[in-house]
Amino acid sequence: MEELPQNKEWEDYGHSGVKSTLNLIPFAGGALATLFETVFSAPIDKRKEDWLLLLANTVEEVCEKVDNLTPEKLSEHDAFISAYLHASNIAVRTHQKEKIKALNNAVKNTVLNESIDETLKLMFIRFIDEMTPLHFRILHFLSIPEHYIQKLQTNPNSFTNWGSLSNVWEKTYTDIRKNDPIINLIISDLNRFGMVRITQFHEARLDSLSTPTGLKFISFIELESWSDKGGE
């Protein structure tokens, strides 16, 4: 992969003006300007650089998988550009690696996954912005419960009659208990997004509770490959 240019991308138009204004403040101006550079500018620039490097690798991967696709042709792919711009705006506002990975996969699959409607793809990117890694974990858990049940069945001391998915959760994850109110808040979000068929955890039985939209989202961000790592 060619080395990226060293000039900064997405330069904040207000940056120079803010710094100049701070320098004009008597006595504390210079210190405030230095603080502005250290606390705000440096971390933002680092996030932008990391995201662009990740996207550069993604572009290379996409071009390898699609016949006759080049970076030049991809730069004229309107759906890709829209997804890239939407995802980039979100990426620089989060520190959560799971969300960065979801956004990167979403940009990639905007080109590779042609089975999902273009409007739905942009909606999915917006949903990522509103979601947390725990949303991803709970969605995967509710969508593919047999995956978690099978993992537990390998333990000779595990239950044979689980009764409900909340019991499966309790044995799978120790960081968040099944009666924690945050689980129902997240399930309510997922229901609002049209991804699951329940609104409260106590409604969950042992079958998949995902909607077709939820399954498409899982495929779009490639959730199945990494969402349950917190329970291992």
C-alpha positions as CSV (number, residue, x, y, z in Angstrom):
1,M,0.0,0.0,0.0
2,E,1.3,3.4,-0.9
3,E,2.3,5.7,1.9
4,L,-0.4,8.2,2.7
5,P,0.5,11.9,2.3
6,Q,1.6,13.5,5.6
7,N,-0.7,16.6,5.3
8,K,-3.6,16.6,7.8
9,E,-7.0,15.6,6.4
10,W,-10.3,17.2,7.4
11,E,-8.6,20.3,8.8
12,D,-10.9,22.0,11.3
13,Y,-11.7,25.4,9.8
14,G,-12.1,27.0,13.1
15,H,-8.9,25.7,14.6
16,S,-6.6,28.6,13.6
17,G,-9.1,31.2,14.6
18,V,-9.6,29.7,18.0
19,K,-5.9,29.4,18.7
20,S,-5.3,33.0,17.6
21,T,-8.0,34.2,19.9
22,L,-6.6,32.3,22.8
23,N,-3.2,33.8,22.2
24,L,-4.7,37.3,22.6
25,I,-5.9,36.7,26.1
26,P,-3.6,38.6,28.6
27,F,-1.3,36.5,30.8
28,A,-3.0,33.1,30.3
29,G,-3.4,33.3,26.5
30,G,-0.2,31.4,25.5
31,A,-0.9,28.7,28.1
32,L,-4.5,28.3,26.9
33,A,-3.4,28.0,23.3
34,T,-0.9,25.3,24.3
35,L,-3.6,23.5,26.2
36,F,-6.0,23.8,23.2
37,E,-3.4,22.2,21.0
38,T,-2.6,19.4,23.5
39,V,-6.1,18.5,24.8
40,F,-8.2,19.0,21.7
41,S,-6.2,19.2,18.5
42,A,-3.7,16.4,19.0
43,P,-6.2,13.6,20.0
44,I,-8.6,14.6,17.1
45,D,-5.8,14.6,14.6
46,K,-4.7,11.2,15.9
47,R,-8.2,9.7,15.5
48,K,-8.5,11.1,12.0
49,E,-5.1,9.6,11.0
50,D,-5.9,6.2,12.5
51,W,-9.3,6.1,10.7
52,L,-7.8,7.1,7.3
53,L,-5.1,4.4,7.6
54,L,-7.8,1.9,8.4
55,L,-9.9,3.0,5.4
56,A,-6.9,2.9,3.1
57,N,-6.5,-0.8,3.9
58,T,-10.2,-1.3,3.4
59,V,-10.1,0.3,0.0
60,E,-7.2,-2.0,-1.0
61,E,-9.3,-5.0,0.3
62,V,-12.4,-4.0,-1.7
63,C,-10.5,-3.4,-4.9
64,E,-8.9,-6.9,-4.5
65,K,-12.4,-8.5,-4.2
66,V,-14.2,-6.7,-7.0
67,D,-13.0,-7.4,-10.5
68,N,-11.7,-4.3,-12.4
69,L,-12.3,-2.0,-9.4
70,T,-9.6,0.5,-8.8
71,P,-9.2,3.3,-6.2
72,E,-9.9,5.8,-8.9
73,K,-13.2,4.1,-9.9
74,L,-14.1,3.8,-6.2
75,S,-13.7,7.5,-5.8
76,E,-16.6,7.9,-8.3
77,H,-18.8,5.4,-6.5
78,D,-21.4,7.7,-5.0
79,A,-22.8,5.2,-2.4
80,F,-19.3,4.5,-1.2
81,I,-18.4,8.2,-0.9
82,S,-21.6,8.8,1.1
83,A,-21.0,5.9,3.4
84,Y,-17.4,7.0,3.9
85,L,-18.3,10.6,4.8
86,H,-21.1,9.5,7.2
87,A,-18.9,6.9,8.9
88,S,-15.9,9.3,9.1
89,N,-17.9,11.9,10.9
90,I,-18.9,9.2,13.5
91,A,-15.5,7.6,13.7
92,V,-13.7,10.7,14.9
93,R,-16.3,11.1,17.7
94,T,-15.8,7.7,19.3
95,H,-13.0,5.9,21.2
96,Q,-14.7,2.5,21.1
97,K,-12.9,0.0,19.0
98,E,-16.0,-2.0,18.4
99,K,-17.8,0.9,16.8
100,I,-14.7,1.8,14.7
101,K,-14.7,-1.8,13.4
102,A,-18.4,-1.7,12.7
103,L,-18.1,1.6,10.8
104,N,-15.2,0.2,8.8
105,N,-17.1,-2.9,7.9
106,A,-20.1,-0.8,7.0
107,V,-18.1,1.2,4.5
108,K,-16.6,-1.9,3.0
109,N,-19.9,-3.7,2.7
110,T,-21.5,-0.7,1.1
111,V,-19.7,-1.8,-2.0
112,L,-19.4,-5.6,-1.4
113,N,-22.9,-6.3,0.0
114,E,-25.3,-5.6,-2.9
115,S,-28.3,-7.4,-1.3
116,I,-29.0,-4.5,1.1
117,D,-30.9,-1.4,-0.1
118,E,-28.8,1.7,-0.3
119,T,-31.1,3.7,1.9
120,L,-31.0,1.0,4.6
121,K,-27.2,1.0,4.4
122,L,-27.1,4.7,5.4
123,M,-29.7,4.1,8.1
124,F,-27.4,1.3,9.5
125,I,-24.5,3.7,9.7
126,R,-26.7,6.1,11.6
127,F,-27.7,3.3,14.0
128,I,-24.1,2.5,14.7
129,D,-23.7,6.1,15.9
130,E,-26.5,5.6,18.4
131,M,-25.4,2.2,19.5
132,T,-22.7,1.0,22.0
133,P,-20.6,-2.2,22.0
134,L,-23.2,-3.5,24.5
135,H,-25.9,-3.0,21.9
136,F,-23.8,-5.1,19.5
137,R,-23.4,-7.8,22.1
138,I,-27.1,-8.0,23.0
139,L,-28.2,-8.0,19.4
140,H,-26.0,-10.9,18.5
141,F,-27.0,-12.7,21.7
142,L,-30.7,-12.4,20.9
143,S,-30.3,-13.2,17.2
144,I,-28.2,-16.3,17.5
145,P,-28.9,-17.8,20.9
146,E,-28.0,-21.3,19.8
147,H,-24.4,-20.2,19.4
148,Y,-24.3,-19.3,23.1
149,I,-26.2,-22.4,24.3
150,Q,-23.9,-24.7,22.4
151,K,-20.9,-23.0,23.9
152,L,-22.3,-23.6,27.4
153,Q,-23.3,-27.2,26.7
154,T,-19.6,-28.1,26.3
155,N,-19.3,-27.5,30.1
156,P,-20.4,-30.7,31.9
157,N,-21.7,-28.6,34.8
158,S,-24.0,-26.5,32.6
159,F,-27.8,-26.6,32.7
160,T,-29.7,-28.8,30.3
161,N,-33.0,-26.9,30.7
162,W,-32.4,-23.2,30.4
163,G,-36.0,-22.0,30.4
164,S,-35.2,-18.5,29.1
165,L,-32.4,-16.6,27.4
166,S,-31.9,-14.6,30.5
167,N,-30.5,-17.7,32.2
168,V,-28.2,-18.3,29.3
169,W,-27.0,-14.7,29.6
170,E,-26.3,-15.1,33.3
171,K,-24.0,-18.1,32.6
172,T,-22.3,-16.5,29.6
173,Y,-21.6,-13.0,30.9
174,T,-20.4,-12.0,34.4
175,D,-20.0,-8.3,33.9
176,I,-23.7,-7.4,33.5
177,R,-26.4,-9.4,35.4
178,K,-29.6,-10.4,33.6
179,N,-31.7,-8.0,35.8
180,D,-29.5,-4.9,35.1
181,P,-31.9,-2.2,33.8
182,I,-29.5,-1.2,31.1
183,I,-30.3,-4.5,29.2
184,N,-33.9,-3.5,28.9
185,L,-33.0,0.0,27.8
186,I,-30.8,-1.5,25.0
187,I,-33.4,-4.0,24.0
188,S,-35.9,-1.1,23.7
189,D,-33.4,0.7,21.4
190,L,-33.0,-2.4,19.3
191,N,-36.7,-2.8,19.0
192,R,-37.1,0.9,18.0
193,F,-34.5,0.2,15.3
194,G,-36.6,-2.7,14.0
195,M,-33.9,-5.3,14.8
196,V,-35.5,-7.4,17.5
197,R,-39.1,-8.6,18.3
198,I,-39.2,-8.0,22.0
199,T,-39.0,-4.9,24.2
200,Q,-38.1,-6.5,27.6
201,F,-35.6,-9.2,28.4
202,H,-38.1,-11.3,30.3
203,E,-40.0,-11.9,27.0
204,A,-37.0,-13.7,25.5
205,R,-37.3,-17.5,25.1
206,L,-34.7,-19.8,23.5
207,D,-35.4,-19.0,19.8
208,S,-34.0,-16.2,17.7
209,L,-35.6,-12.9,18.4
210,S,-34.0,-11.0,15.5
211,T,-36.0,-9.5,12.7
212,P,-34.9,-9.6,9.0
213,T,-33.6,-6.1,9.5
214,G,-31.5,-7.2,12.5
215,L,-30.0,-10.0,10.6
216,K,-29.1,-7.7,7.7
217,F,-27.4,-5.3,10.1
218,I,-25.4,-8.2,11.6
219,S,-24.3,-9.2,8.2
220,F,-23.5,-5.6,7.2
221,I,-21.1,-4.9,10.0
222,E,-19.9,-8.5,10.2
223,L,-21.0,-8.7,13.8
224,E,-20.9,-12.5,14.0
225,S,-17.1,-12.7,13.9
226,W,-16.4,-10.6,17.0
227,S,-19.5,-9.6,19.1
228,D,-19.3,-12.3,21.7
229,K,-15.6,-11.9,22.6
230,G,-16.5,-10.3,25.9
231,G,-17.8,-13.6,27.2
232,E,-14.8,-15.7,26.5
